[in-house]
């Protein structure tokens, strides 16, 4: 019995993917009241709070692109100031099943 190479197997990817990357969220600074809940709940720690007292606002940390698009920040925001605009996408030899559009987690 001969061994098959991974690339010869039926389920192996046929071409190299180039359209993968981290998730992305958009924060509307006009709606944000700086409550810090999104920064606390973010598992990737990419959201930070800037400003003092009444001028506090959430923003994405500069130079970080490790968002997992889990939508926890969107679910916890009472003012709907945060929205996931791109879901996380695996790359390379990993296969991602098409499961349709993102669905928002339940509200906290």
PyMOL commands that set and color helices and strands:
alter all, ss='L'
color gray80, all
select helices_A, chain A and resi 6-8+37-41+53-55+72-76
alter helices_A, ss='H'
color red, helices_A
select strands_A, chain A and resi 24-27+47-50+57-60+82-86
alter strands_A, ss='S'
color yellow, strands_A
deselect
rebuild
show_as cartoon
